[in-house]
Amino acid sequence: MRRMLVISFFLMFGFSAFCQITQTDRSLVAYFPFNGSLSDESSSKLNALAFNVALTTDVTGKTNSAYYFNGVNAYIEVKNKPSINLTDAFTISCWIAPESRFNFESWISKSVPNSQWRFGYGDIRLKDWGFGNWNGDRADYLTAADSIPLKQWSFVTATYSKATKMITLYLNGKQVDAFEVAYDFVGSELPLFIGYQTDDVCWFNGNIDEVKLFNRALSAIEIGNLYQEFAGKITKPIFINKSETYTSQNGMKNLFHQLEPSIVPLRFAPDLFCTRRAENSSPTFSPDLNEVYWSATRRSRDTIYQEILFTKKVGDKWTDPQRAAFSSGKLYEGGPVLSADGNKLYTYRGQPIFRWGRVPRSCQIISYTKNNNEWTNPQVLADGIYPTVTKEGTLYYNSLDLNTLRIRFKDGKYSQPETITNIAFPVGRNYQSFIAPDESYLIFTNAYTNGDNGDFYITFRDKQKDSWTSPILIDAIKTFYAEYFPSLSPDGKYFYFVSLNFETGQDIYWIKSSFIEDIRKKQLSKK
């Protein structure tokens, strides 16, 4: 009888456990163990691409079996397939070892701006983490019940069931919180990102291993079993030197020892240009690429100043950012732009302001001339702000009421200002333009509220008719926050801009400029 009871017990519980494991395998739609590669070992066979990540030791201490993310420009992009377009139920899990922590960093997300879900940190001041869902409406499901420690491995899991309308969070195999969902999940063909999310333009800093997605909500027992698979083997994480994840290559990207960006905007040389102040212009480069100028905002009590910064390459190193000699630091001076030959520098100069998002009551466009490696002979060219200049010297800028104006340069003289009236600017404030070196297009910021948000638009010029196409929103660089101060690298291959985000404040970003030609071709194909 005793033997029969034992057999019955095995048949009841052993068979149940076997079925549970089989079911788990069938529902596994993405599995990246990172065993020296980006291979997806689920039946989906997803295609993943790595950008600036580095192999490191995994949870158990095995070498080259997890990936390190530098928190600056490292991420893994997984191309979408129907199997990971999950709307009814899912489980997302991974092992993480954070080296540092910033607001809204994501471990895993499926996103483009304003349409995404993400799994990661919330507000680090509150020490919360969890799940966020944006699909027209926004809902965050964050917990501070059990904070995630730095510099050690933790197993994080989120489950969702449309049937129960619940999102449940687990840490190290144990449930820590649960939430009733406010909005259903809407399917999309968005890519899956590991170590990055686009809405807040945030990169995770630390190690990630054993990424899994299931197309159902696993039970608490199953999640506990996933944790126990590694629980007794956990070792201390090894973090790669951040500089080792940058690669020196030829061209512009070699200037600051970083990989070039792709279709995802990256912070530009953050060790040098992210000064933790509000960067308030894109960089402008000398023709020999040995000098870079930009501007930053600083606040002293109730007064807001701008000053022009520069760095210079000496040998194989760049000097620390410092205020340019011609910038007083006591005014509102910014937006430096170098001429194509590097002998002229255009800026704006006005009185300090007393509220963010405002322009000075009085402001002028100033040009400086380079003599003996010094900027001299300041000349007032016009009343206005935000200059941008063509290769031939034609200057575009904004009036203080943010109309777009132009002055021609011919025979050593500037013409009288003319207002550009034949561009059908969208509703809102349109300003901070960038004119193409050959004057073939204009990119500008459109702030559709009180200056708190901004998106880039582009309009193309017919030189013979001096006419402009209807402005088009540039989706390639549309983020959740504001984009300002567009510009190009001297070789025209990279597009720079300033963006505000929760992670670092207001910093300089760059992206490949190929989107400009893509938009031009689409416009031509419609004619």
KAVEN-V682667 format. One record per helix or strand of 2 or more residues. SS is the DSSP state (h for helix, s for strand). FROM is the first residue (numbers start at 1). TO is the last residue. If there is no record, write none. Layout:
# KAVEN-V682667
SS,FROM,TO  SS,FROM,TO
This chain:
# KAVEN-V682667
h,2,27  s,28,32  s,48,51  s,54,56  s,66,70  s,75,78  h,82,84  s,89,98  s,106,112  s,115,121  h,124,126  s,129,135  s,138,143  s,154,161  s,166,171  s,174,180  s,192,194  s,196,197  s,202,203  s,205,214  h,220,231  h,242,245  h,252,254  s,266,267  h,270,273  s,278,279  s,284,285  s,291,300  s,303,314  s,317,318  s,322,323  s,332,338  s,344,350  s,363,371  s,374,383  s,385,389  s,395,398  s,404,407  s,409,410  s,413,414  s,418,419  s,429,435  s,441,447  s,455,462  s,467,468  s,472,473  h,475,477  s,483,488  s,494,501  s,505,512  h,514,525
